[in-house]
Amino acid sequence: MKTMVRENEPIERALRRFTTAVAKEGTLRLARRRSRFESAGDKRRRKQRESRRRERRAAAKLNR
């Protein structure tokens, strides 16, 4: 991930752009998840939980 500081841009704003880009990309979430061992059952439960969350978000988006 690369974030260039624009001309006359405060470093705080560039840092905020970097932070939002990393969050959107999921880099930090992936690193935290891989920091410890995840059993097959835990992996299955996590994937089901993520799937339900995606479905809920898609349904909420349609209901707007």
Buried (B, 14 or more C-beta within 10 A) or exposed (E): EEBEEEEEEEEEEBEEBBEEEBEEEEEEEEEEEEEEEEEEEEEEEEEEEEEEEEEEEEEEEEEE
